Amino acid sequence: MEKEYVDKYYMTEVDAYPDSIYCHHALMGDGYIVEHAHVKGQFLYTEGGVVYLKTSSKSYFLPARHYIWIPSGVRHSIHPSSPHVIMRNLYFPRFETDTDFFDKVNIYPVNNLLIELIMFTNRWNGNIFPSEEPNYTIAKAFKQILPELSQSELPLALPYTEHPKLSAITRFLEQHVAESVNLNILSKKFELSQRTVARLFQKEFNMSFIQYYTILRMLTALKLLLDEQLNVHDVALRVGYSSLPTFSNTFQKIIGIRPSDYVKKQNTLL
């Protein structure tokens, strides 16, 4: 059973001063952060494993070398896959220059420039006030350049459903991710026509069965690469791909980088 994260900074300090930029770096240990929301927008970068961020409608998978932007007012909880996960957070007030980029929850890859900027924030902790120059100007610029550095959002999220039959189908897919499940198998298992199964995915999730299942398999692959540190060939088999090139190409299409290259780039910022 998960333990609640004991450092409740996110509930007390983040919004204490409306104009400040708040910075917090933390080792998660074996805790999790209960559902909450804050007035400031949140930049979250993690190291050491996958983090699951849950909102009322979706479950997001945040792997290393990616960040998630959480807009003001969005209720969410944060669940690390490993006690070794480090969270690096920056919380920003709204600026007049903000675009609609900051109104959406999305996950983006982190390039080398953003890595350097994140490393620079290691020297900060707590509130950075407008009077504290040059730190405030640097921190504000950090936010303002995010849209320019984040051109490709990644579909690292799976939607929830309250539809009982589709909920059972998605649980089945999670439990049989290594078996290359198709519509024919689902149709027989759940006594529905293939057309009905396909329509359920499109209606409830606004995506096809293939899109949903492919994302599920790639997110599972990320977890296996990071948490269990399996080699790429074993990961491919564990998520139902007998062809390593096909797995590698699909991984690159979804994640934006080949799995072999992704593993090489897992460097912790200390």
C-alpha positions in Angstrom: 0.0 0.0 0.0 1.3 3.4 -0.9 2.4 5.8 1.8 1.4 9.5 1.7 4.4 11.8 1.0 5.2 13.5 4.4 6.6 16.7 3.0 3.4 18.7 2.4 5.2 21.7 0.8 2.8 21.6 -2.2 -0.2 22.3 0.0 1.3 25.1 2.2 4.1 26.9 0.6 3.7 26.9 -3.2 0.9 29.5 -3.3 1.8 31.4 -0.1 3.2 34.3 -2.1 1.2 34.9 -5.4 4.1 36.7 -7.3 6.9 34.3 -6.3 8.3 31.4 -8.4 8.6 28.4 -6.1 11.4 25.8 -6.5 11.5 22.4 -4.9 13.7 19.3 -5.4 12.9 16.2 -3.5 13.7 12.4 -3.2 10.3 10.7 -3.1 11.3 7.7 -1.0 8.4 5.3 -0.7 5.7 8.0 -0.5 3.2 9.5 -2.9 1.6 12.9 -3.2 -2.1 12.9 -2.5 -4.6 14.6 -4.9 -4.2 18.4 -4.7 -4.2 21.5 -6.8 -2.4 24.8 -6.7 -2.9 28.3 -8.2 0.5 28.3 -9.8 1.4 26.3 -12.9 3.8 23.4 -12.3 6.8 22.2 -14.3 7.8 18.7 -13.1 10.9 16.8 -14.2 11.8 13.5 -12.7 14.8 11.2 -12.5 15.3 7.6 -11.3 12.1 6.0 -12.7 8.7 6.5 -14.1 6.2 8.8 -12.3 2.5 8.2 -12.7 0.4 11.4 -12.5 -3.3 10.9 -12.2 -6.0 13.5 -12.9 -9.8 13.0 -13.0 -9.7 11.9 -16.6 -6.3 10.4 -17.4 -3.3 8.6 -16.1 0.0 10.1 -17.3 3.3 8.3 -17.5 6.3 10.6 -17.0 9.6 8.8 -17.8 13.1 10.2 -17.5 14.2 12.8 -20.0 10.7 14.2 -20.2 8.8 16.8 -18.2 5.1 17.4 -17.6 3.4 20.8 -17.4 0.4 21.0 -15.0 -1.8 24.1 -15.4 -3.2 26.1 -12.6 -6.1 24.5 -10.8 -5.7 21.0 -12.2 -6.3 18.4 -9.4 -3.7 15.6 -9.6 -1.9 13.0 -7.5 1.7 11.9 -8.1 2.9 8.3 -7.7 6.6 7.3 -8.2 7.4 3.8 -9.5 10.5 3.7 -7.4 11.7 5.1 -4.0 14.7 6.5 -5.9 12.7 8.9 -7.9 13.8 12.5 -7.6 11.3 15.3 -8.4 12.4 18.7 -9.7 9.6 21.2 -9.5 9.2 24.8 -10.5 5.9 26.6 -9.8 5.1 29.7 -11.8 2.5 32.5 -11.4 0.7 33.5 -14.6 2.5 36.1 -16.7 0.9 38.5 -19.2 3.1 36.9 -21.9 1.6 33.4 -21.3 0.1 31.6 -24.2 -2.4 28.8 -24.4 0.5 26.3 -24.2 0.3 26.7 -20.4 -3.4 25.8 -20.3 -3.0 22.1 -21.1 -1.5 19.1 -19.3 1.1 17.7 -21.6 4.4 15.7 -21.6 7.4 16.8 -23.6 10.9 15.5 -24.2 13.8 17.4 -22.6 16.6 18.5 -24.9 20.2 19.3 -23.8 19.5 23.0 -23.3 16.6 22.4 -21.0 18.7 19.8 -19.1 21.3 22.5 -18.5 18.7 25.0 -17.3 17.2 22.3 -14.9 20.7 21.7 -13.6 21.0 25.4 -13.0 17.9 25.3 -10.8 19.6 22.9 -8.4 20.9 26.0 -6.5 17.4 27.2 -5.7 14.9 26.0 -3.1 11.8 27.7 -1.9 10.5 31.1 -3.0 12.2 33.3 -5.6 10.7 36.8 -5.3 10.6 39.5 -8.1 13.1 41.6 -6.0 15.7 38.8 -6.1 17.7 39.5 -9.3 19.0 38.0 -11.4 17.5 34.7 -10.1 13.9 35.8 -10.7 14.6 37.0 -14.3 16.3 33.7 -15.0 13.5 31.6 -13.5 10.9 33.6 -15.4 12.8 33.2 -18.7 12.8 29.4 -17.9 9.0 29.4 -18.2 8.8 31.7 -21.1 11.1 29.6 -23.4 9.2 26.3 -22.7 6.8 26.7 -25.7 9.8 27.2 -28.0 11.7 24.2 -26.6 8.6 21.9 -26.5 7.4 21.6 -30.0 6.4 17.9 -29.9 4.0 16.8 -27.2 4.0 13.1 -26.5 0.9 10.9 -26.0 2.2 9.4 -22.8 -1.2 9.1 -21.2 -4.1 6.7 -21.1 -7.7 7.8 -20.5 -10.0 6.4 -17.8 -13.5 5.0 -18.5 -16.5 4.3 -16.3 -18.0 2.1 -19.0 -18.0 -1.4 -17.3 -17.3 -3.5 -20.4 -14.6 -1.2 -21.7 -13.0 -1.0 -18.2 -12.9 -4.8 -18.1 -11.3 -4.9 -21.6 -8.6 -2.4 -20.6 -7.7 -4.4 -17.5 -7.5 -7.5 -19.7 -5.1 -5.7 -22.1 -2.9 -4.6 -19.2 -2.7 -8.2 -18.0 -2.0 -9.6 -21.4 0.3 -7.0 -22.9 2.8 -9.6 -24.0 0.3 -11.6 -26.1 -0.4 -9.4 -29.1 -4.1 -9.1 -28.4 -6.3 -8.1 -31.3 -10.0 -7.2 -31.9 -10.8 -10.8 -32.7 -9.5 -12.0 -29.4 -11.4 -9.3 -27.5 -14.5 -10.1 -29.5 -14.5 -13.7 -28.4 -13.4 -13.0 -24.8 -16.1 -10.4 -24.1 -18.8 -11.7 -26.4 -19.0 -8.6 -28.5 -18.6 -8.0 -32.2 -15.3 -6.6 -33.4 -17.2 -3.5 -34.6 -18.7 -3.0 -31.2 -15.3 -3.2 -29.5 -13.8 -0.8 -32.0 -16.7 1.7 -31.5 -16.3 1.5 -27.7 -12.7 2.7 -27.9 -13.5 5.4 -30.4 -16.5 6.7 -28.5 -15.1 6.5 -24.9 -11.5 7.3 -25.6 -11.6 9.2 -28.9 -8.9 6.9 -30.2 -8.8 3.6 -32.0 -8.1 0.3 -30.3 -4.8 0.1 -32.1 -3.8 3.6 -30.9 -4.7 2.7 -27.3 -3.0 -0.7 -27.2 0.1 0.7 -28.9 0.5 3.4 -26.3 -0.2 0.9 -23.5 2.6 -1.3 -24.8 5.1 1.5 -25.2 4.4 2.9 -21.7 4.8 -0.6 -20.3 8.1 -0.8 -22.2 9.3 2.4 -20.7 8.6 1.1 -17.2 10.5 -2.2 -18.0 13.5 -0.3 -19.3 13.7 2.1 -16.4 12.5 0.1 -13.4 13.5 -3.4 -14.2 16.5 -2.4 -16.4 15.8 -5.2 -18.9 17.6 -5.1 -22.2 15.8 -3.9 -25.3 15.2 -7.4 -26.8 13.7 -8.7 -23.5 11.5 -5.6 -23.3 10.2 -6.1 -26.8 9.2 -9.7 -26.0 7.5 -8.6 -22.8 5.3 -6.2 -24.6 4.3 -8.6 -27.4 6.8 -7.8 -30.2 8.7 -10.7 -31.7 10.5 -8.4 -34.2 13.0 -6.1 -32.5 13.1 -3.6 -35.5 9.3 -3.3 -35.4 9.4 -2.6 -31.6 12.2 -0.1 -32.0 10.4 1.7 -34.8 7.2 1.9 -32.9 8.9 3.0 -29.7 10.6 5.8 -31.7 7.3 6.9 -33.2 5.6 7.2 -29.8 8.5 8.2 -27.5 10.6 10.2 -30.1 13.8 8.2 -29.6 14.9 4.6 -30.2 14.9 2.4 -27.1 18.6 1.7 -27.2 19.4 5.5 -27.4 16.8 6.2 -24.6 18.6 3.8 -22.2 22.0 5.4 -22.9 20.7 8.9 -22.0 19.4 8.0 -18.5 21.8 10.3 -16.6 20.7 11.5 -13.2 21.3 15.2 -12.5 23.0 15.4 -9.1 
